[in-house]
């Protein structure tokens, strides 16, 4: 099983980006999907999570600006990021709980988001 992120890039403050993450491989079901980020010199932190039942969690610093969504038919999770700030600059990682015979926690390789002031 692998997760592949896309959609990162360079954007000016106040701009928007949409990240995508596709799960592929031996998958029976993709359960909770999450986005994390890690800025230089800082620990990796959770940004948002979305369960199969539709329960959403956002970290306070992105509430009202970021939206997480998923398309289970495509095993894909999205992160719509609006009103981006320079402090949102980080590598964004996709994370998912995947079921195939047993449960696995899988990470993507990350995609860079850079917000210029």
Secondary structure, 3 states (H helix, E strand, C coil): CEEEEECCEEEECCCCEEEEEEEECCCCEEEEEEEEEECCCCCCEEEEEECCCCCEEECHHHCCCEEEEEEHHHCEEEEEECCCCHHHCEEEEEEEEEECCCEEEEEECCEEEEEEC
